Amino acid sequence: MMFVHKRKPVLYLASTLAEPLWEHTLRGGLTQGELNKLEHFFDVRPLEADQNNEIAPGIVVKPIRTDHIDGKNSYSFLFNGRFFYSADMRFNPGLLEKLVQDGVQTIYHDCQLAGPGEVHATLDELLTLPDSIQSRLWLMHYGDAMEQFEGRTGRMRFIRTGEVQPV
């Protein structure tokens, strides 16, 4: 966007992630002379964690701290109190139960289809959730072997590229 269209895209992120995102990920590939800060490339809009942040009329997002990789801050997002996007997170049934109790209707959850879940929830873990949660859960961020797991996801469904799903 910056170089082709001469526009800085809006970047919404938890306020605690701005510095590490620049210092540990983007700085090496983006720095060019005097263009040497995250704000030079993005219209940075920091969001306060565990607080409702109105990002546009009628759109409220609440970053929720979740576990992903030890020693690194990670956040999932609750939109308008009804839609939860897990981003990347380990299995956390307590959080999912609370979200459903608080009125969340749709959950997009990352899912590692096989193997131990070291940084993502596994399908086996998600299958331990009660039907009341599974029925609201759409699986995303899964491996290429998804077809092998068709019919083995309980009440959960796969999100597929190019398809429009309810939120």
Backbone as a printed PyTorch tensor [residue, N CA C, xyz], in Angstrom:
tensor([[[  0.8230,  -1.1990,   0.0000],
         [  0.0000,   0.0000,   0.0000],
         [  0.8650,   1.2600,   0.0000]],

        [[  1.8790,   1.2500,   0.8230],
         [  2.7220,   2.4380,   0.9810],
         [  3.4310,   2.7920,  -0.3260]],

        [[  3.9690,   1.8140,  -0.9890],
         [  4.7970,   2.1000,  -2.1590],
         [  4.0140,   2.0700,  -3.4690]],

        [[  3.0620,   1.1950,  -3.5800],
         [  2.2950,   1.0880,  -4.8190],
         [  1.1920,   2.1380,  -4.8810]],

        [[  0.4350,   2.2770,  -3.7810],
         [ -0.7270,   3.1760,  -3.7820],
         [ -0.5040,   4.4760,  -3.0180]],

        [[  0.6740,   4.6220,  -2.4200],
         [  1.0310,   5.8430,  -1.6710],
         [  0.0440,   6.1270,  -0.5370]],

        [[ -0.4260,   5.0460,   0.1000],
         [ -1.3350,   5.1740,   1.2360],
         [ -0.8610,   4.2640,   2.3520]],

        [[ -1.0510,   4.7240,   3.5700],
         [ -0.7320,   3.8880,   4.7160],
         [ -2.0100,   3.1630,   5.1470]],

        [[ -1.9860,   1.8310,   5.1690],
         [ -3.1710,   1.1130,   5.6470],
         [ -3.3540,   1.3190,   7.1490]],

        [[ -4.5950,   1.2570,   7.5850],
         [ -4.8930,   1.3330,   9.0120],
         [ -4.4880,   0.0030,   9.6370]],

        [[ -3.8000,   0.0780,  10.7570],
         [ -3.3670,  -1.1080,  11.4900],
         [ -3.9200,  -1.0310,  12.9050]],

        [[ -4.9360,  -1.8370,  13.1800],
         [ -5.4760,  -1.9610,  14.5300],
         [ -4.7110,  -3.0710,  15.2260]],

        [[ -4.2030,  -2.7880,  16.4160],
         [ -3.5090,  -3.8200,  17.1740],
         [ -3.5110,  -3.4610,  18.6420]],

        [[ -3.3880,  -4.4790,  19.4720],
         [ -3.2860,  -4.2350,  20.9100],
         [ -2.0800,  -3.3410,  21.1550]],

        [[ -2.2570,  -2.3580,  22.0100],
         [ -1.2040,  -1.3540,  22.2200],
         [  0.1220,  -1.9770,  22.6290]],

        [[  0.1050,  -3.0940,  23.3400],
         [  1.3500,  -3.7370,  23.7810],
         [  2.1120,  -4.4110,  22.6470]],

        [[  1.4980,  -4.5270,  21.4650],
         [  2.1550,  -5.2180,  20.3590],
         [  2.8740,  -4.2950,  19.3800]],

        [[  2.6200,  -2.9990,  19.4360],
         [  3.2030,  -2.0870,  18.4430],
         [  4.7350,  -2.1470,  18.4400]],

        [[  5.3420,  -2.0090,  19.5870],
         [  6.8040,  -1.9860,  19.6580],
         [  7.4110,  -3.3280,  19.2580]],

        [[  6.9480,  -4.4630,  19.8290],
         [  7.5510,  -5.7300,  19.4080],
         [  7.2800,  -6.0760,  17.9430]],

        [[  6.1270,  -5.6920,  17.4110],
         [  5.8530,  -5.9530,  15.9960],
         [  6.8910,  -5.2660,  15.1240]],

        [[  7.1950,  -4.0240,  15.4340],
         [  8.1830,  -3.3000,  14.6570],
         [  9.5860,  -3.8470,  14.9090]],

        [[  9.9730,  -3.9230,  16.1520],
         [ 11.3540,  -4.2790,  16.5080],
         [ 11.7280,  -5.7090,  16.1360]],

        [[ 10.7840,  -6.6500,  16.2460],
         [ 11.1330,  -8.0580,  16.0730],
         [ 10.6040,  -8.6930,  14.7900]],

        [[  9.8230,  -7.9310,  14.0190],
         [  9.2540,  -8.5330,  12.8130],
         [  9.4010,  -7.6410,  11.5880]],

        [[  8.8970,  -6.4280,  11.6390],
         [  8.7870,  -5.6150,  10.4310],
         [  9.9820,  -4.7100,  10.1330]],

        [[ 10.6910,  -4.2870,  11.1410],
         [ 11.7710,  -3.3180,  10.9640],
         [ 12.8010,  -3.7610,   9.9290]],

        [[ 13.2230,  -5.0110,   9.9930],
         [ 14.2670,  -5.4850,   9.0900],
         [ 13.8770,  -5.4350,   7.6240]],

        [[ 12.6030,  -5.6800,   7.3200],
         [ 12.1700,  -5.7110,   5.9340],
         [ 11.6100,  -4.4050,   5.4080]],

        [[ 11.2630,  -3.4880,   6.3000],
         [ 10.6350,  -2.2440,   5.8490],
         [ 11.5320,  -1.0120,   5.9260]],

        [[ 12.4550,  -0.9830,   6.8670],
         [ 13.2650,   0.2180,   7.0530],
         [ 13.9630,   0.6080,   5.7520]],

        [[ 13.7750,   1.8800,   5.3620],
         [ 14.3990,   2.4260,   4.1570],
         [ 14.7490,   3.8840,   4.4270]],

        [[ 15.9850,   4.1320,   4.7790],
         [ 16.4190,   5.4940,   5.0620],
         [ 15.6520,   6.0970,   6.2170]],

        [[ 14.9830,   7.2220,   5.9580],
         [ 14.2410,   7.9020,   7.0230],
         [ 12.9080,   7.2360,   7.3430]],

        [[ 12.5010,   6.2760,   6.5570],
         [ 11.2970,   5.5070,   6.8660],
         [ 11.7140,   4.3900,   7.8160]],

        [[ 11.6460,   4.6730,   9.1180],
         [ 12.2080,   3.7520,  10.0970],
         [ 11.3510,   3.5700,  11.3470]],

        [[ 10.0360,   3.7870,  11.2120],
         [  9.1120,   3.5860,  12.3250],
         [  7.8410,   2.9410,  11.7910]],

        [[  7.1580,   2.2190,  12.6490],
         [  5.9000,   1.5860,  12.2670],
         [  4.9280,   2.6170,  11.7100]],

        [[  4.9000,   3.7930,  12.3120],
         [  3.9800,   4.8590,  11.9110],
         [  4.2930,   5.4190,  10.5240]],

        [[  5.4810,   5.1870,  10.0190],
         [  5.8160,   5.6350,   8.6670],
         [  5.1340,   4.7790,   7.6030]],

        [[  4.7480,   3.5510,   7.9710],
         [  4.1680,   2.6160,   7.0190],
         [  2.6840,   2.3460,   7.2440]],

        [[  2.2120,   2.5960,   8.4550],
         [  0.8230,   2.3020,   8.8180],
         [  0.2060,   3.4610,   9.5820]],

        [[ -1.0960,   3.5930,   9.4500],
         [ -1.8780,   4.4660,  10.3180],
         [ -2.2050,   3.6130,  11.5400]],

        [[ -1.3470,   3.6690,  12.5500],
         [ -1.4230,   2.7790,  13.7080],
         [ -2.5410,   3.2400,  14.6370]],

        [[ -3.4330,   2.3030,  14.9550],
         [ -4.5420,   2.5720,  15.8690],
         [ -4.4780,   1.5640,  17.0120]],

        [[ -3.7770,   1.9360,  18.0880],
         [ -3.6470,   0.9990,  19.2100],
         [ -4.9790,   0.8130,  19.9380]],

        [[ -5.2270,  -0.4340,  20.3360],
         [ -6.4280,  -0.7840,  21.0770],
         [ -6.0330,  -1.2300,  22.4760]],

        [[ -6.8150,  -0.8300,  23.4500],
         [ -6.5270,  -1.2340,  24.8250],
         [ -7.1070,  -2.6230,  25.0780]],

        [[ -6.2750,  -3.4990,  25.6270],
         [ -6.6880,  -4.8740,  25.9010],
         [ -7.7720,  -4.9120,  26.9620]],

        [[ -8.6630,  -5.8760,  26.8240],
         [ -9.7580,  -6.1170,  27.7710],
         [-10.6770,  -4.9200,  27.9480]],

        [[-10.6930,  -4.0450,  26.9550],
         [-11.6020,  -2.9000,  26.9450],
         [-12.2880,  -2.8420,  25.5860]],

        [[-13.5160,  -2.3480,  25.5860],
         [-14.2180,  -2.1460,  24.3250],
         [-13.6430,  -0.9250,  23.6320]],

        [[-13.3030,  -1.0780,  22.3740],
         [-12.7450,   0.0000,  21.5560],
         [-13.6300,   0.1580,  20.3280]],

        [[-14.2640,   1.2970,  20.1590],
         [-15.0820,   1.5170,  18.9690],
         [-14.1560,   1.9290,  17.8340]],

        [[-14.0820,   1.0950,  16.8050],
         [-13.1710,   1.3640,  15.6930],
         [-13.8780,   2.0160,  14.5140]],

        [[-15.2030,   1.9530,  14.5170],
         [-16.0430,   2.6000,  13.5060],
         [-17.4550,   2.6170,  14.0920]],

        [[-18.3220,   3.4660,  13.5740],
         [-19.6970,   3.4730,  14.1090],
         [-20.3240,   2.0780,  14.0460]],

        [[-20.7350,   1.5780,  15.1930],
         [-21.3790,   0.2820,  15.2680],
         [-20.4430,  -0.9080,  15.3220]],

        [[-19.1290,  -0.6790,  15.3230],
         [-18.1620,  -1.7820,  15.4050],
         [-17.2770,  -1.5760,  16.6270]],

        [[-17.4660,  -2.4660,  17.5940],
         [-16.7030,  -2.4110,  18.8330],
         [-15.8650,  -3.6780,  18.9300]],

        [[-14.5780,  -3.5010,  19.1720],
         [-13.6760,  -4.6510,  19.3050],
         [-13.0080,  -4.6050,  20.6790]],

        [[-12.9130,  -5.7960,  21.2570],
         [-12.2570,  -5.9480,  22.5580],
         [-11.1320,  -6.9640,  22.4010]],

        [[ -9.8710,  -6.5230,  22.4320],
         [ -8.7600,  -7.4840,  22.4080],
         [ -8.7180,  -8.2440,  23.7370]],

        [[ -8.6200,  -9.5550,  23.6520],
         [ -8.5610, -10.4080,  24.8360],
         [ -7.2460, -11.1640,  24.8070]],

        [[ -6.4640, -10.9970,  25.8550],
         [ -5.1630, -11.6750,  25.9350],
         [ -5.3940, -13.1780,  25.9800]],

        [[ -4.7090, -13.9100,  25.1030],
         [ -4.7980, -15.3690,  25.0610],
         [ -3.3920, -15.9550,  24.9600]],

        [[ -3.2650, -17.1990,  25.3350],
         [ -1.9650, -17.8780,  25.2780],
         [ -1.7290, -18.4380,  23.8860]],

        [[ -0.5220, -18.1840,  23.3760],
         [ -0.1150, -18.7330,  22.0730],
         [  1.3070, -19.2640,  22.1860]],

        [[  2.2900, -18.3850,  22.2170],
         [  3.6950, -18.7770,  22.3420],
         [  4.2130, -18.2150,  23.6550]],

        [[  4.8610, -19.0550,  24.4440],
         [  5.3870, -18.6060,  25.7360],
         [  6.2530, -17.3660,  25.5800]],

        [[  6.0330, -16.4020,  26.4470],
         [  6.8480, -15.2020,  26.4790],
         [  6.4660, -14.1420,  25.4590]],

        [[  5.3990, -14.3750,  24.6920],
         [  4.9760, -13.3840,  23.6920],
         [  3.5150, -13.0350,  23.9230]],

        [[  3.2130, -11.7370,  23.8840],
         [  1.8280, -11.3050,  24.0030],
         [  1.0460, -11.7400,  22.7750]],

        [[ -0.1660, -12.2130,  22.9950],
         [ -1.0350, -12.6240,  21.9090],
         [ -2.4660, -12.2550,  22.2870]],

        [[ -3.2500, -11.8770,  21.2890],
         [ -4.6160, -11.4260,  21.5510],
         [ -5.5810, -12.0390,  20.5510]],

        [[ -6.7570, -12.3600,  21.0530],
         [ -7.8970, -12.7200,  20.2330],
         [ -8.8460, -11.5330,  20.2960]],

        [[ -9.9110, -11.5530,  19.4710],
         [-10.7630, -10.3720,  19.3750],
         [-12.2320, -10.7230,  19.5190]],

        [[-12.9240,  -9.9350,  20.3290],
         [-14.3630, -10.0440,  20.4980],
         [-14.9900,  -8.8370,  19.8220]],

        [[-15.8660,  -9.0900,  18.8410],
         [-16.5180,  -8.0150,  18.0990],
         [-17.9730,  -7.8950,  18.5260]],

        [[-18.3380,  -6.6890,  18.9380],
         [-19.7140,  -6.3530,  19.3120],
         [-20.3160,  -7.3370,  20.3120]],

        [[-19.4810,  -7.9830,  21.0990],
         [-19.9500,  -8.9010,  22.1200],
         [-20.6090, -10.1570,  21.5840]],

        [[-20.5620, -10.3750,  20.2630],
         [-21.2790, -11.5160,  19.6540],
         [-20.3960, -12.4310,  18.8080]],

        [[-19.2780, -11.9170,  18.3170],
         [-18.4190, -12.6780,  17.4120],
         [-17.0060, -12.7090,  17.9760]],

        [[-16.4600, -13.9180,  18.1640],
         [-15.1120, -14.0910,  18.7100],
         [-14.2090, -14.6710,  17.6360]],

        [[-13.0630, -14.0360,  17.4370],
         [-12.0450, -14.4680,  16.4770],
         [-10.8140, -14.8400,  17.2780]],

        [[-10.4420, -16.1230,  17.2580],
         [ -9.3810, -16.5830,  18.1570],
         [ -7.9870, -16.1480,  17.7460]],

        [[ -7.7810, -15.7310,  16.5240],
         [ -6.4280, -15.4590,  16.0290],
         [ -5.6350, -16.7530,  16.2110]],

        [[ -4.6010, -16.7660,  16.9790],
         [ -3.8430, -17.9770,  17.3110],
         [ -3.9000, -18.1380,  18.8230]],

        [[ -4.4010, -19.2730,  19.2720],
         [ -4.4180, -19.4870,  20.7240],
         [ -4.4250, -20.9610,  21.0720]],

        [[ -3.9120, -21.2330,  22.2450],
         [ -3.9820, -22.5820,  22.7950],
         [ -5.4140, -22.8480,  23.2510]],

        [[ -5.7050, -24.0940,  23.4890],
         [ -7.0350, -24.5070,  23.9480],
         [ -7.3470, -23.8540,  25.2910]],

        [[ -8.5080, -23.2050,  25.3680],
         [ -8.9180, -22.5320,  26.5970],
         [-10.4300, -22.6980,  26.7570]],

        [[-10.8700, -23.8640,  27.2470],
         [-12.3080, -24.1070,  27.3570],
         [-13.0120, -23.1310,  28.2940]],

        [[-12.3360, -22.7030,  29.3420],
         [-12.9410, -21.7500,  30.2770],
         [-13.3120, -20.4340,  29.6040]],

        [[-12.4240, -19.9350,  28.7590],
         [-12.7020, -18.6950,  28.0320],
         [-13.8700, -18.8900,  27.0760]],

        [[-13.8740, -19.9930,  26.3450],
         [-14.9530, -20.2490,  25.3920],
         [-16.2990, -20.3860,  26.0950]],

        [[-16.3190, -21.0680,  27.2280],
         [-17.5620, -21.1980,  28.0060],
         [-18.0560, -19.8350,  28.4640]],

        [[-17.1510, -18.9990,  28.9600],
         [-17.5490, -17.6600,  29.4160],
         [-18.0790, -16.8170,  28.2670]],

        [[-17.4270, -16.8820,  27.1230],
         [-17.8830, -16.1160,  25.9660],
         [-19.3050, -16.5070,  25.5760]],

        [[-19.5840, -17.8110,  25.5430],
         [-20.9280, -18.2740,  25.1800],
         [-21.9340, -17.8430,  26.2500]],

        [[-21.5600, -17.9460,  27.5100],
         [-22.4460, -17.4900,  28.5870],
         [-22.7540, -16.0000,  28.4590]],

        [[-21.7790, -15.2350,  27.9710],
         [-21.9540, -13.7830,  27.8230],
         [-22.6510, -13.3870,  26.5230]],

        [[-23.0770, -14.3590,  25.7110],
         [-23.8680, -14.0590,  24.5270],
         [-23.1820, -14.1760,  23.1860]],

        [[-21.9520, -14.6770,  23.1520],
         [-21.2740, -14.8450,  21.8610],
         [-22.0240, -15.8910,  21.0400]],

        [[-22.3330, -15.5310,  19.7980],
         [-23.0940, -16.4060,  18.9120],
         [-22.2110, -17.1920,  17.9500]],

        [[-21.0830, -16.5930,  17.5310],
         [-20.2270, -17.2020,  16.5220],
         [-18.7770, -17.1260,  16.9770]],

        [[-18.0730, -18.2520,  16.8500],
         [-16.6590, -18.3280,  17.2210],
         [-15.8890, -18.8470,  16.0170]],

        [[-14.9230, -18.0670,  15.5390],
         [-13.9690, -18.5390,  14.5310],
         [-12.7210, -18.9350,  15.3120]],

        [[-12.4050, -20.2320,  15.2860],
         [-11.3110, -20.7400,  16.1150],
         [-10.2640, -21.4310,  15.2600]],

        [[ -8.9870, -21.0820,  15.4800],
         [ -7.9070, -21.7870,  14.8110],
         [ -7.9060, -23.2310,  15.2860]],

        [[ -7.4510, -24.1230,  14.4280],
         [ -7.5210, -25.5370,  14.7600],
         [ -6.3680, -26.2930,  14.1190]],

        [[ -5.5770, -26.9200,  14.9530],
         [ -4.5400, -27.8340,  14.4870],
         [ -5.1970, -29.2050,  14.3990]],

        [[ -5.2400, -29.7870,  13.2190],
         [ -6.0110, -31.0040,  13.0040],
         [ -5.4030, -32.2470,  13.6380]],

        [[ -4.0920, -32.3230,  13.7460],
         [ -3.4420, -33.5150,  14.3010],
         [ -2.2530, -33.1100,  15.1540]],

        [[ -1.7840, -34.0490,  15.9330],
         [ -0.5870, -33.8290,  16.7360],
         [ -0.8710, -33.1000,  18.0310]],

        [[  0.1680, -32.9540,  18.8370],
         [ -0.0150, -32.2370,  20.1060],
         [ -0.1890, -30.7450,  19.8510]],

        [[ -1.0290, -30.1180,  20.6630],
         [ -1.2900, -28.6850,  20.5180],
         [ -0.3460, -27.8610,  21.3590]],

        [[  0.7580, -27.4670,  20.7740],
         [  1.7300, -26.6880,  21.5320],
         [  1.4480, -25.1970,  21.4730]],

        [[  0.9430, -24.7080,  20.3440],
         [  0.6390, -23.2750,  20.2260],
         [ -0.7560, -23.0250,  19.6610]],

        [[ -1.4540, -24.0830,  19.2310],
         [ -2.8150, -23.9730,  18.7210],
         [ -3.6930, -25.0250,  19.3950]],

        [[ -4.9860, -24.7600,  19.4300],
         [ -5.9330, -25.7700,  19.8940],
         [ -5.9740, -26.8980,  18.8660]],

        [[ -6.0860, -28.1230,  19.3320],
         [ -6.1860, -29.2590,  18.4190],
         [ -7.6520, -29.6340,  18.2320]],

        [[ -7.9190, -30.3330,  17.1550],
         [ -9.2730, -30.8150,  16.9150],
         [ -9.7130, -31.7140,  18.0690]],

        [[ -8.8360, -32.5910,  18.5350],
         [ -9.2020, -33.4720,  19.6490],
         [ -9.5990, -32.6710,  20.8880]],

        [[ -8.8850, -31.5830,  21.1640],
         [ -9.2360, -30.7460,  22.3140],
         [-10.5930, -30.0770,  22.0890]],

        [[-10.7840, -29.5020,  20.9110],
         [-12.0390, -28.8040,  20.6250],
         [-13.2260, -29.7550,  20.6550]],

        [[-13.0130, -31.0150,  20.3030],
         [-14.0950, -32.0060,  20.3540],
         [-14.5470, -32.3060,  21.7770]],

        [[-13.7760, -31.9190,  22.7910],
         [-14.1960, -32.1310,  24.1810],
         [-15.1920, -31.0670,  24.6420]],

        [[-15.3780, -30.0270,  23.8500],
         [-16.3140, -28.9600,  24.2230],
         [-17.7450, -29.4590,  24.1040]],

        [[-18.6460, -28.9290,  24.9390],
         [-20.0490, -29.3380,  24.8250],
         [-20.6520, -28.8670,  23.4950]],

        [[-21.7250, -29.5400,  23.0750],
         [-22.3980, -29.2000,  21.8180],
         [-22.8060, -27.7340,  21.7700]],

        [[-23.1650, -27.1570,  22.9190],
         [-23.6000, -25.7580,  22.9470],
         [-22.5030, -24.8080,  22.5000]],

        [[-21.2560, -25.2180,  22.6490],
         [-20.1310, -24.3990,  22.1710],
         [-19.7420, -24.8450,  20.7600]],

        [[-19.6400, -26.1590,  20.5410],
         [-19.2630, -26.6530,  19.2150],
         [-20.1890, -26.1200,  18.1210]],

        [[-21.4630, -25.9920,  18.4020],
         [-22.4190, -25.5540,  17.3820],
         [-22.1960, -24.1060,  16.9580]],

        [[-21.4560, -23.3470,  17.7240],
         [-21.1560, -21.9430,  17.4030],
         [-19.7610, -21.7900,  16.7910]],

        [[-19.0420, -22.8780,  16.6960],
         [-17.6290, -22.8340,  16.3640],
         [-17.3610, -23.1920,  14.8990]],

        [[-16.6150, -22.3210,  14.2280],
         [-16.1480, -22.5350,  12.8470],
         [-14.6330, -22.6990,  12.9130]],

        [[-14.1250, -23.7430,  12.2840],
         [-12.6930, -24.0350,  12.3190],
         [-11.9600, -23.2780,  11.2200]],

        [[-10.8180, -22.7110,  11.5790],
         [ -9.9920, -21.9720,  10.6240],
         [ -8.5330, -22.2550,  10.9320]],

        [[ -7.6410, -21.7720,  10.0710],
         [ -6.1950, -21.8650,  10.2830],
         [ -5.7750, -23.3210,  10.4740]],

        [[ -6.3120, -24.1770,   9.6520],
         [ -6.0440, -25.6050,   9.7430],
         [ -5.1170, -26.0210,   8.6040]],

        [[ -4.6000, -27.2340,   8.6890],
         [ -3.6750, -27.7350,   7.6800],
         [ -4.3620, -28.1650,   6.3920]],

        [[ -3.5580, -28.4760,   5.4110],
         [ -4.0540, -28.8450,   4.0890],
         [ -4.7850, -30.1870,   4.0580]],

        [[ -4.7050, -30.9580,   5.1160],
         [ -5.3480, -32.2790,   5.1470],
         [ -6.8050, -32.2030,   5.5980]],

        [[ -7.4190, -31.0450,   5.4910],
         [ -8.7700, -30.8220,   5.9890],
         [ -9.7600, -31.8620,   5.4670]],

        [[ -9.6620, -32.2380,   4.1960],
         [-10.6170, -33.1850,   3.6110],
         [-10.6460, -34.5140,   4.3760]],

        [[ -9.5200, -34.9030,   4.9400],
         [ -9.4460, -36.1520,   5.6940],
         [-10.2450, -36.0950,   6.9930]],

        [[-10.6030, -34.8960,   7.4080],
         [-11.2990, -34.7200,   8.6770],
         [-12.7740, -34.3780,   8.5000]],

        [[-13.2300, -34.3260,   7.2480],
         [-14.6530, -34.0930,   6.9900],
         [-15.4690, -35.1430,   7.7310]],

        [[-16.5230, -34.7070,   8.4150],
         [-17.3750, -35.6270,   9.1540],
         [-16.8170, -36.0590,  10.4940]],

        [[-15.6520, -35.5270,  10.8680],
         [-15.0120, -35.9040,  12.1370],
         [-14.8280, -34.7020,  13.0510]],

        [[-15.6550, -33.6700,  12.8610],
         [-15.4830, -32.4230,  13.6160],
         [-16.6380, -32.1390,  14.5700]],

        [[-17.4050, -33.1650,  14.9250],
         [-18.5310, -32.9430,  15.8280],
         [-19.5160, -31.9650,  15.1980]],

        [[-19.9450, -30.9890,  15.9580],
         [-20.8850, -29.9820,  15.4550],
         [-20.1570, -28.8000,  14.8120]],

        [[-18.8390, -28.8160,  14.8350],
         [-18.0430, -27.7150,  14.2830],
         [-17.9430, -27.8460,  12.7730]],

        [[-17.8100, -26.7060,  12.1020],
         [-17.7010, -26.6750,  10.6490],
         [-16.4040, -25.9890,  10.2390]],

        [[-15.9580, -26.2720,   9.0300],
         [-14.7650, -25.6340,   8.4850],
         [-15.1300, -24.3320,   7.7830]],

        [[-14.3080, -23.3250,   7.9580],
         [-14.3840, -22.1290,   7.1270],
         [-13.5620, -22.4360,   5.8870]],

        [[-14.0940, -22.1060,   4.7270],
         [-13.3930, -22.3810,   3.4710],
         [-13.1060, -21.0730,   2.7450]],

        [[-11.9520, -21.0130,   2.1470],
         [-11.5530, -19.8370,   1.3850],
         [-12.5940, -19.5140,   0.3190]],

        [[-12.9840, -18.2560,   0.2580],
         [-13.9090, -17.8010,  -0.7730],
         [-15.3770, -17.9480,  -0.4330]],

        [[-15.6970, -18.6570,   0.6460],
         [-17.0930, -18.7980,   1.0480],
         [-17.4510, -17.7350,   2.0780]],

        [[-18.6570, -17.2420,   2.0090],
         [-19.1470, -16.2690,   2.9780],
         [-19.8670, -17.0400,   4.0820]],

        [[-19.4930, -16.7650,   5.3160],
         [-20.0820, -17.4380,   6.4590],
         [-20.8090, -16.4280,   7.3320]],

        [[-21.7590, -16.8910,   8.1250],
         [-22.4380, -15.9790,   9.0500],
         [-21.5100, -15.5760,  10.1940]],

        [[-21.7390, -14.4150,  10.7280],
         [-20.9830, -13.9880,  11.9200],
         [-21.8980, -13.6150,  13.0370]]])
